[in-house]
């Protein structure tokens, strides 16, 4: 493929790849996003609303969130 080169060892086995990001940046980013998502499959999940409310509560104690932004619907 144009814009993709392989690095090989002394036996001719492919050991690394060089990808021209001008041609394939979006594809590489999607691939890396997929790897990251896969690596997090076994992490415990956190409830979104509880997390946001915890952040807002913390910020409101420091006076950084106005009253209208305190509740998530």
Buried (B, 14 or more C-beta within 10 A) or exposed (E): EEEEEEEEEEEEEEEEEEBEEEEBEEEEEEEEEEEEEEEEEEEEEEEEEEEEBEEBEEBBEEEEBEEEEEEEE
